[in-house]
Amino acid sequence: MSVVATFEIEYLQYLDADGKLARSDLPEFAKDAKQLVELYKQMSFVRVFDGKAIALQRTGKLGTYASCLGMEAAHVAIGTAMQEDDVFAPMYREYGAQFARGVKPREVLMYWGGDERGNDFSGPVHDFAWSVPIATQCLHAAGAALAFKIRKEPRVAVSVVGDGGTSKGDFYGAINVAGAMTLPLVTVIINNQWAISVPRKAQTGAKTLAQKGIAAGIESIQVDGNDIIAMRAAMDHALKRARHGHGASLIEAVTYRLSDHTTADDARRYRPDAEVKDAWVREPLKRIKAYLAAQKVWSEKDEEAWKEDCGKRVDTEVNAYLETKSQPLTAMFDFVYAELPTDLAQQRAQAIVLDARKE
């Protein structure tokens, strides 16, 4: 029996869990201490924001919220690698990527606070809104990538999907058309090991999630998603080849969801404590901070000053969110249809009457 084809999945890592170099051939950006410090600072800001958002939810000032704890490296790498005219199609917890693209923290809070004006966020107007339906954003990004190719524009569409989302037909359809049509698409799998309460091992028999891209005929790689250097290097490479007409890429970022799936979840019911404890040893901020300290470009004094600055910035954003005047009750009717159907027009009139009675 002859072999028709063979395949392999490469693994990329520069920093190990202790913040020590796993390989010496650092990419150019990583040789610049200022760039690495800036990446760390962005990751740290996201973590401060994330903790504050959870506190707001616990005190009844925010709706259900999806934490990004433990995934900061992957998200920040995505946002900082993209060009302004690229298109981002997120899920619902990639705050680090969105902040890097100009989205304001107050807008994230508005969205989770139930105010859809938060989805009309700052930053590139061509970026897609948050997507709660699983994996549908992959198709949106593939469509944008097709448009870029037809228009001959040197732009790239980037989508993010979770490990569970890679079992959806939307994901497969997106990467398949990207491979068949050589589209400028980069799909990042945030493999945080849990699709709510379903573990990675129960989702697929595939040894890696990256290998799913092989069937689509696109370049695929598995990356240490807790290593900001590896994640940024993988993104830079994938974006460059897509921008120059070499087609789509699939990046599997191996990380861990240190939090509950959302604030409506209790992960203690299905995750062993030992697993979470082990994941904390490998978390992303710890390792880049250790590396920067070893390079003598970051100190505890720097850390304290930055944390204080982050706290002030987050408080400013929280206050802006809390002080935002609520929309009138009629807003839920006024921005759905160009011409309001008769039955909804009647409901709108009834809502106005009921609302007036409360005053």
GUDREN-733009 format. One record per residue: x, y, z of N, C-alpha, C in turn. Coordinates in steps of 0.1 Angstrom, whole numbers, padded with zeros to 4 digits, always signed. Each point is the difference from the previous one (the first is absolute). Layout:
! residues N
XYZXYZXYZ...
//
This chain:
! residues 359
+0008-0012+0000-0008+0012+0000+0009+0013+0000-0002+0008-0009+0008+0013-0001-0007+0011+0008+0009+0009+0004-0005+0012+0007-0003+0012-0009-0012+0005+0000-0004+0010-0008+0005+0014+0005-0001+0002+0013+0005+0013+0005+0002-0002+0015+0009+0008+0006+0003+0000+0014-0001+0014+0005-0004+0002+0013-0002+0013+0006+0006+0000+0014+0003+0012+0004+0005+0002+0014-0005+0014+0005-0001+0001+0013-0003+0012+0007+0011+0005+0008+0006+0012-0003+0011+0005+0008-0005+0007+0012+0008+0001+0011-0004+0006+0012+0010+0012+0002-0005+0011+0004+0008+0012+0001+0000+0005+0015+0011+0002+0006+0002+0005+0013+0014+0007+0001+0000+0012+0006+0012+0007+0003+0003+0001+0015-0011+0002+0008+0002+0001+0014-0007-0012+0007+0007-0007+0009-0006-0010+0008-0008+0005+0011-0005-0009+0008-0009+0005+0011+0007+0008+0011+0014-0001+0000+0008+0008+0010+0005+0013-0006-0004+0003-0012+0005+0012-0006+0014-0001-0006+0005-0012-0002+0013-0002-0006-0001-0004-0015+0010+0004-0007-0001-0003-0015+0001-0014-0003-0010-0005-0008+0000-0013-0004+0007-0002-0014+0003+0011-0006+0008+0000-0013+0007+0014-0001+0011+0001-0007+0008+0012+0000-0003+0009-0012-0007-0005-0010-0002+0008-0012-0012+0009+0001+0001+0010+0009-0012+0009+0003-0003+0008-0013-0013+0002-0002-0004+0009-0011+0004+0014+0003+0001+0008-0011+0006+0014+0002-0007+0008+0010-0014+0000+0001-0007+0008+0009+0004-0003+0015+0003-0013+0002+0002-0005+0014+0014+0004+0004+0009+0005-0009+0013+0005+0004-0001+0014+0004-0011+0006-0001-0002+0014+0004-0007+0000+0014+0007+0003+0010-0006+0000+0014-0012+0008+0001+0000+0012-0006-0012+0009+0001-0012-0006-0006+0001-0007-0011-0012-0007-0005-0005-0011+0009+0009-0007+0006-0005-0011+0009-0006+0006+0013+0006+0011+0005-0006+0006+0011-0014+0005-0003-0002+0006-0012-0013+0005-0003-0010-0011-0002+0004-0012-0005-0009-0011-0001-0004-0005+0014+0009+0000+0009-0003-0004+0014-0009+0009+0006+0002+0013-0002-0008+0010+0006-0015-0001-0005-0001-0003-0012-0014-0002-0006-0007-0012+0006+0008-0011+0002-0006-0012+0006-0004+0003+0014+0009+0007+0007-0003+0003+0014-0012+0009+0002-0002+0010-0009-0012+0008+0000-0012-0008-0002+0000-0009-0009-0012-0009-0003-0003-0007+0013+0010-0005+0007-0003-0008+0012-0007+0008+0011+0005+0013+0002-0006+0009+0009-0014+0003-0003-0003+0002-0013-0013+0003-0005-0009-0012+0002+0005-0012-0003-0008-0012+0002-0004-0002+0014+0009+0002+0009-0004-0002+0014-0010+0010+0005+0001+0013-0005-0010+0010+0004-0014-0003-0006+0000-0005-0013-0013-0004-0006-0007-0011+0008+0008-0009+0005-0007-0011+0007-0005+0005+0014+0007+0010+0006-0005+0006+0012-0013+0008-0002+0000+0006-0012-0013+0008-0003-0011-0010-0002+0002-0011-0006-0011-0010-0002-0004-0005+0014+0009-0003+0008-0003-0006+0013-0008+0010+0009+0001+0013-0003-0007+0010+0008-0012+0005-0007-0004-0007-0010-0012+0004-0007+0000+0012-0009+0012+0004-0004+0002+0011-0009+0003-0003-0014+0001-0013-0003+0003-0005-0013-0008-0013-0003-0003-0003-0012-0007-0013-0003+0010-0011+0000-0004-0011-0005+0009-0012-0002+0012+0004-0008+0012-0003+0005+0012+0004-0006+0009-0012-0003+0007+0000-0011+0009-0010-0004+0014+0004+0003+0007-0006+0009+0013+0003+0004+0011-0005-0010+0011+0007-0001+0011-0004-0009+0012-0004+0008-0002-0002+0013+0011-0004+0009+0008-0012-0005+0013+0002-0003+0009-0010-0004+0003+0000-0015-0008+0008-0008+0001+0000-0014+0005+0013-0006+0006+0008+0009+0004+0014-0004+0011+0000-0011+0009-0010+0001+0011+0000-0010-0005-0002-0014-0009-0009-0002-0005-0003-0013-0008+0012-0006-0008+0006+0009-0009+0011-0004+0009+0012-0004+0009+0004+0009+0008+0012-0003+0009-0002-0012+0005-0012-0003+0008-0003-0011-0008+0002-0013-0013-0004+0000-0009+0001-0012-0002+0015-0003-0004+0008+0010-0003+0014-0002+0012+0008-0004+0012-0002+0006+0011+0008-0003+0007-0004-0013-0002-0011-0005+0006-0005-0013-0008+0006-0012-0013+0002+0002-0009+0004-0011+0003+0014-0005-0003+0003-0012+0000+0014-0006-0014+0006+0003-0001+0013-0001-0012+0007+0003-0011-0004-0010+0004-0002-0013-0010-0003-0010-0003-0015-0002+0006-0008+0008-0004-0015+0001-0013+0000+0007-0007-0012-0001-0013-0001+0006+0001-0011+0011-0006+0003+0012+0000-0009+0011-0014-0005+0003-0002-0013+0000-0013-0006+0003+0002-0008+0013-0003+0006+0012+0002-0007+0013-0011-0009+0004+0003-0007+0011-0011-0007+0007-0005+0010+0011+0002-0002+0012-0006+0009+0010+0009+0001+0013+0013-0002-0002+0009+0002+0012+0014+0005-0004+0001+0004-0013+0014+0004-0005+0002+0015+0003-0001+0004+0012+0001+0014+0004+0014+0006-0003+0010-0009+0002+0014+0005-0002+0002+0003-0015-0006-0007-0009+0001+0003-0014-0007+0012-0004-0012+0002+0006-0009+0011-0003+0006+0013+0006+0005+0000+0012+0006+0012+0006+0012+0004-0009+0008-0009-0005+0011+0003-0009-0005+0007-0013-0012-0003-0004-0006+0006-0012-0009+0012+0003+0001+0005+0012-0007+0012+0003-0013+0000+0007-0005-0012+0003-0013-0002+0007+0002+0005+0014-0009+0008+0006+0001+0005+0013-0006-0010+0010+0007-0001+0012-0005-0009+0010-0014+0003+0004-0004+0013+0000-0014+0003+0004-0010-0006-0010+0004-0002-0012-0009-0005-0010-0002-0015+0002+0011-0007+0004-0002-0014+0004-0009-0001+0012+0001+0008+0010-0009+0000+0011-0015+0003-0004-0001+0010-0009-0014+0003-0005-0006-0012-0006+0008-0008-0008-0006-0012-0007-0004-0010+0010+0008-0003+0010-0003-0010+0010-0010+0006+0010-0002+0013+0000-0010+0006+0008-0014+0000-0006-0001-0006-0012-0013-0001-0007-0003+0012-0010+0010+0009-0002-0002+0011-0009+0007-0002-0013-0008-0002-0011+0005-0004-0013+0009+0011-0006-0001+0012+0006+0009+0011-0005+0015-0004+0002+0002-0009+0009+0014-0005+0002+0005-0007-0012-0009-0006-0008+0005-0007-0012+0003+0010-0011-0004+0012+0001+0004+0011-0009+0013+0006+0005+0010-0008+0001+0012+0004+0007+0010+0008-0008+0009+0006+0007+0011+0008-0006+0009-0010-0007+0010+0006-0007+0009-0008-0008-0004-0001-0014+0005-0010-0008-0003-0001-0014-0015-0003-0002-0007+0008-0008-0014-0002-0001-0003-0012-0008+0010-0006-0007-0003-0012-0008+0002-0013+0008+0004+0001+0013+0001-0012+0008-0014-0005+0004-0002-0013+0002-0013-0005+0003-0003+0001+0015-0013+0000+0003-0004+0000+0014+0003-0013+0007-0002+0000+0013+0002-0013+0008-0010-0010-0006+0005-0013+0000-0009-0010-0005-0001-0011+0011-0012-0001+0005-0003-0010+0010-0004-0014-0006-0007+0000-0011-0002-0013-0007+0014-0006-0003+0001-0013+0003+0014-0006-0002+0004-0003-0014+0011+0006-0003+0008-0002-0013-0006+0007-0012-0011+0007+0001-0006+0007-0011+0009+0011-0005+0008+0005+0009+0010+0011-0004+0010-0005-0010+0003-0013+0000+0010-0005-0009-0005+0002-0015-0013-0002-0002-0006+0002-0013+0000+0015-0004-0002+0009+0010+0000+0014-0003+0014+0004-0004+0010-0005+0006+0014+0004-0003+0003-0006-0014-0004-0012-0003+0003-0006-0013-0007+0009-0011-0012+0005+0002-0006+0008-0009+0007+0013-0003+0005+0006+0011+0008+0012-0001+0013-0003-0008+0006-0011+0003+0013-0004-0007-0003-0001-0015-0011-0006-0003-0004-0002-0014-0001+0014-0007-0006+0009+0007-0002+0014-0005+0014+0006-0003+0009-0001+0010+0013+0005-0002+0007-0005-0013-0002-0013-0002+0007-0006-0011-0006+0005-0013-0014+0000-0001-0006+0005-0012+0004+0015-0003+0001+0008+0011+0004+0014-0002+0015+0002-0002+0007-0011+0002+0015+0001-0001+0006+0009+0010-0006+0000+0012+0005+0008+0011+0009-0008+0009+0012+0006+0004+0009-0007+0009-0004+0000+0015-0012-0005+0002-0005+0000+0014-0003-0015+0004-0001-0002+0013-0002-0014+0005-0012+0000+0010-0007-0010-0001-0011-0002+0010+0005-0010+0011-0003+0003+0012+0004-0008+0011-0012-0004+0009-0001-0013+0002-0011-0005+0009+0006-0008+0011-0008-0001+0011+0004-0007+0012-0011-0010+0003+0004-0012+0004-0010-0010+0003+0005-0009+0012-0008-0005+0008+0004-0008+0011+0002-0015-0004+0005-0008+0009+0003-0014-0003-0014-0007-0003-0010+0004+0007-0013-0006-0003-0006+0004-0013+0003+0012-0004-0005+0006-0012+0006-0007-0013+0011-0007+0002+0006-0007-0011-0008-0013-0004-0010-0003+0008-0008-0012-0003-0012+0005-0008-0002+0013-0002-0011+0005-0008+0002+0000-0015-0011-0001-0007+0001+0000-0015+0004+0014-0005-0003+0010+0008+0004+0014-0004+0015+0001-0001+0007-0006+0010+0014+0001+0000+0006-0008-0012-0005-0012-0003+0005-0008-0011-0003+0007-0013-0012+0005-0001-0003+0007-0013+0009+0012-0003+0003+0007+0011+0008+0012-0002+0015-0003-0005+0006-0010+0007+0014-0003-0003+0000-0008-0014-0011-0007-0003+0000-0007-0013+0000+0009-0011-0009+0010+0000-0001+0010-0011+0013+0008+0000+0006+0003+0011+0012+0008+0000+0012-0008-0006+0000-0013+0002+0010-0008-0007-0002-0002-0015-0013-0002-0003-0003-0002-0014+0002+0012-0009-0002+0012+0006+0000+0012-0007+0013+0009+0003+0009-0006+0008+0012+0007+0004-0003+0014+0006-0008+0000+0010-0005+0013+0005+0010+0005+0011+0000+0014+0002+0008+0006+0010-0007-0001+0014+0000-0012+0005-0007-0002+0013+0009-0006+0010+0000+0005+0012+0007-0006+0011-0010-0004+0011-0001-0013+0003-0009-0004+0010+0008-0005+0012-0003+0005+0012+0008-0003+0012-0010-0008+0009+0004-0012+0004-0007-0008+0009+0005+0002+0014-0008+0006+0009+0004+0002+0014-0003-0013+0007+0009-0009+0000-0002-0013+0007+0002+0001+0015-0011+0004+0007+0001+0002+0014-0004-0012+0008-0001-0012-0007-0002-0013+0006-0014-0003+0004-0009+0010+0000-0014-0003+0005-0010+0008-0009-0010-0007-0005-0011+0006-0007-0011+0000+0010-0001+0011+0008-0008+0000+0012+0004-0012+0009-0008-0010+0001+0003-0011+0009+0005-0012-0008+0002+0001-0013+0005-0012-0008+0015+0001-0002+0007-0010+0005+0015+0001-0001+0005-0002-0015+0011+0004-0003+0006-0001-0013+0000-0014-0005+0004-0010+0009+0001-0014-0004-0013-0006-0004-0012+0006+0005-0013-0005-0004-0005+0006-0013+0006+0010-0005-0005+0007-0012+0004-0006-0013+0012-0006+0000+0006-0005-0013+0010-0010+0003+0002-0010-0010+0010-0010+0002+0013+0005-0006+0000+0012-0006+0013+0005-0007+0010+0003+0011+0013-0003-0003+0011+0002+0009+0002+0014+0003-0002+0009-0011+0001+0014+0001-0012+0006-0006-0003+0012+0003-0011+0007-0007+0006+0007-0013+0012+0003+0000+0007+0006-0011-0001-0009-0013+0000-0013+0003+0000-0009-0012-0013+0000-0008-0010+0006+0006-0013+0001-0007+0002+0009-0013+0010+0009+0001+0003+0009-0012+0006-0008-0011+0006-0011+0002+0006-0008-0010-0010-0004-0011-0012-0005+0005-0010-0004-0009-0005+0011-0009+0001+0013+0005-0004+0011-0008+0012+0005-0009+0011-0006+0001+0011+0004-0009+0007+0014+0004-0001+0003+0013+0006+0013+0004+0011-0003+0010+0009+0010+0001+0012-0001+0009-0005+0000+0015+0004-0010+0007-0005-0002+0014+0012-0002+0010-0002+0006+0012+0011-0001+0010-0006+0000+0014+0006-0007+0009-0004+0001+0014+0010+0008+0007-0005+0010+0008+0009+0010+0007-0003-0001+0015+0010+0003+0008-0002+0001+0015-0008+0014+0001-0012-0001+0003-0009+0012+0001+0003+0008+0012+0008-0005+0009+0004+0008+0012+0013+0007-0002+0006-0001-0011+0013+0006-0004-0003+0012-0009+0001+0012+0004-0004+0012-0008+0010+0001-0012+0012-0004+0002+0010+0001-0011-0004-0010-0011-0003-0013+0004-0004-0010-0010-0013+0004-0007-0009+0005+0007-0013+0004-0006+0001+0011-0009+0008+0010+0003+0002+0012-0008+0008-0004-0013+0010-0009+0002+0007-0004-0012-0008-0008-0010-0009-0009+0006-0009-0008-0009-0010+0009-0007-0005+0010+0007-0009+0010-0006+0007+0008-0011+0011+0005+0003+0008+0008-0010+0002-0008-0013+0004-0013+0002+0003-0008-0012-0013-0003-0008-0011-0004+0007-0012-0003-0007-0006+0012-0007+0000+0012+0006-0005+0012-0006+0008+0004-0012+0014-0002+0001+0008+0004-0011-0002-0009-0013-0001-0013+0003-0002-0009-0012-0014+0002-0006-0010+0003+0009-0014+0003-0006+0000+0013-0008+0007+0010+0005+0000+0013-0006+0007-0001-0014+0009-0009-0001+0007-0001-0013-0005-0011-0009-0013-0004+0002-0006-0010-0009+0003-0014+0002+0006-0004+0011+0004-0014+0002-0011-0008+0008-0012+0006+0002-0011-0008+0006-0001+0001+0015-0009-0009+0004-0005+0001+0014+0009-0008+0010-0001+0002+0013+0007-0007+0010-0009-0003+0012+0003-0011+0006-0007-0004+0013+0010-0001+0011-0002+0008+0011+0009+0000+0011-0008-0006+0012+0005-0010+0006-0006-0006+0012+0008+0006+0012-0006+0008+0008+0007+0006+0012-0004-0009+0012+0010-0007+0005-0003-0009+0012+0001+0008+0012-0011+0002+0007+0000+0008+0012-0009-0006+0011-0005+0008+0009-0010-0006+0010-0009+0011+0005-0012-0004+0002-0010+0010+0005+0000-0001+0015+0007+0009+0006+0002+0000+0015-0013+0004+0008-0009+0006-0007-0013+0004+0006-0011-0010-0003-0012+0004+0005-0012-0007-0005-0002+0004-0014-0009-0008-0007-0003+0003-0014-0006+0014-0001-0009+0003+0008-0006+0014+0002-0003+0001+0015-0005+0012+0004-0004+0001+0014-0013-0007+0003-0006-0006-0010-0012-0009+0002+0004-0014+0002+0013-0003+0000+0005-0014+0001+0008-0002+0013+0001-0012+0004+0008-0004+0012+0008-0012-0004+0013+0004-0004+0009-0011-0006+0004-0010+0011-0002+0003+0013+0004-0009+0010-0008-0013+0000-0011+0001-0007-0009-0012-0001+0005-0010-0009+0009+0003-0009+0005-0009-0010+0015-0001-0003+0007+0010+0006+0015+0000-0002+0007-0004+0013+0009-0009-0001+0008-0003+0013+0009+0011+0004+0001+0003+0013+0008+0011+0005+0015-0001-0004+0005-0013+0000+0014-0002-0004+0003+0005-0014-0010-0002-0009+0002+0004-0014+0002+0015-0001-0009+0007+0008+0000+0015-0001+0013+0005+0007+0004-0006+0011+0012+0004+0007+0012-0002-0009+0001-0010-0007+0011-0003-0010+0000+0011-0011-0012+0004-0004-0001+0010-0011+0005+0013+0004-0002+0003+0013+0005+0013+0005+0015+0001-0001+0007-0011+0001+0014-0001-0001+0005+0004-0014-0008-0002-0010+0003+0002-0014-0006+0013-0006-0007+0008+0009-0007+0011-0005+0009+0011-0007-0006+0008-0009+0008+0008-0009+0007+0012+0006-0006+0007+0009+0007+0012+0006+0012-0003+0008-0001-0011+0007+0011-0004+0009+0013-0002-0008-0001-0007-0011+0012-0003-0008+0007+0012-0007-0008+0008-0006+0006+0012-0007+0005+0010+0010-0006+0001+0012+0005+0009+0011+0013-0006+0005+0001-0013+0001+0013-0006+0005+0011+0003-0010-0003-0001-0013+0010+0002-0011+0004+0014+0000-0009+0010+0001+0003+0014+0000+0009+0003+0012-0003-0006+0012+0007+0003+0012+0015-0005-0002+0001-0012-0006+0013-0006-0002+0008+0009-0010-0006+0007-0009+0006+0009-0009+0003+0013+0006-0005+0002+0012+0002+0013+0008-0007+0012-0007-0011-0003-0006-0008+0011-0007-0014+0002+0007-0002-0008+0011-0012+0001+0008+0003-0003+0014-0005+0008+0009+0002-0002+0015-0013+0000+0007+0001-0004+0013-0012+0001+0009-0005+0014+0001+0009+0010+0000-0004+0014+0000-0008+0003-0012+0005-0004-0012-0008+0002-0012-0013-0007+0001-0001-0012+0005-0012-0007+0002-0010+0007+0008+0004+0005+0012-0009+0007+0009-0005+0013-0007+0008+0007-0007-0004+0012-0006-0010-0002-0011+0003-0011-0008-0009-0003-0011-0014-0005+0005+0000-0008+0010-0012-0005+0006-0009+0011+0005+0007+0010+0006-0007+0011+0005-0007+0008-0011+0008+0002-0011-0005+0007-0012-0011-0007-0006+0001-0014-0001-0011-0008-0006-0013+0002+0009+0002+0000+0013-0012+0001+0008-0007+0013-0002+0008+0011-0002-0006+0013-0002-0007+0001-0013+0006-0006-0010-0006+0000-0014-0013-0008+0000+0001-0012+0006-0012-0008+0001-0011+0007+0007+0003+0006+0011-0010+0007+0008-0007+0011-0008+0008+0007-0008-0005+0011-0009-0010-0006-0010+0003-0012-0006-0009-0007-0009-0012-0005+0007+0001-0005+0012-0011-0005+0007-0010+0011+0003+0005+0012+0004-0008+0011+0004-0007+0005-0013+0007+0000-0011-0006+0004-0013-0012-0009-0003+0002-0013+0002-0011-0010-0002-0012+0003+0009+0003+0001+0013-0011+0002+0010-0007+0013-0002+0006+0010-0006-0006+0013-0001-0007+0001-0014+0001-0010-0008-0006+0001-0013-0016-0001+0001-0006+0010-0005-0015+0000+0001-0006-0011-0008-0010-0007+0007-0006-0011-0007-0009+0004-0012-0001-0008-0009-0008+0003-0012-0015+0000+0004-0009+0007-0007-0014-0001+0003-0005-0014-0003-0011-0004+0006-0006-0013-0002-0003-0003-0014-0004+0011-0008-0003-0002-0014+0011-0004-0009+0012+0001+0005+0012-0003-0008+0000-0015-0005-0006-0009+0008+0000-0014-0004-0009-0002-0012-0009+0010-0003-0008-0001-0012+0005+0008-0011+0007+0011+0003+0003+0009-0011+0012-0003-0009+0008-0010+0004+0012-0002-0007+0001-0015-0005-0011-0006-0003-0001-0013-0005-0005-0001-0015-0011+0007-0002-0006+0000-0014+0000+0014-0006+0002+0001-0013-0001+0013-0007-0014+0005+0001-0010-0009-0001-0014+0003+0002-0006-0010+0010-0004+0005+0011-0004-0008+0011-0013-0008-0003-0001-0013+0001-0012-0008-0002-0011+0005+0009-0012-0002-0004-0012+0004+0007+0000-0005+0014+0002-0013+0002-0001-0006+0013+0011+0006+0010+0012+0003-0005+0010+0006+0008-0002+0014+0003-0007+0007-0010-0004+0014+0002-0010+0001+0012-0009-0010+0000-0010+0000+0011+0007-0003+0014+0010-0009-0001+0007-0003+0013+0008+0012+0004+0006+0007-0009+0007+0012+0003-0009+0011+0007-0012+0001-0005-0009+0010+0006-0004-0005+0014-0002-0013+0002-0003-0005+0013+0011+0001+0010+0012-0001-0005+0012+0001+0009+0002+0014+0005-0003+0010-0009+0000+0014+0004-0010+0003+0011-0012-0006-0001-0010+0002+0010+0004-0006+0014+0005-0012-0001+0004-0007+0012+0012+0007+0007+0009+0005-0008+0012+0006+0005-0004+0014+0007-0010+0006-0006-0005+0013+0006-0006-0002+0014-0007-0012+0002-0006-0003+0012+0009-0002+0012+0013-0003-0004+0010-0002+0011+0005+0013+0006-0002+0011-0007+0005+0012+0004-0009+0007+0010
//
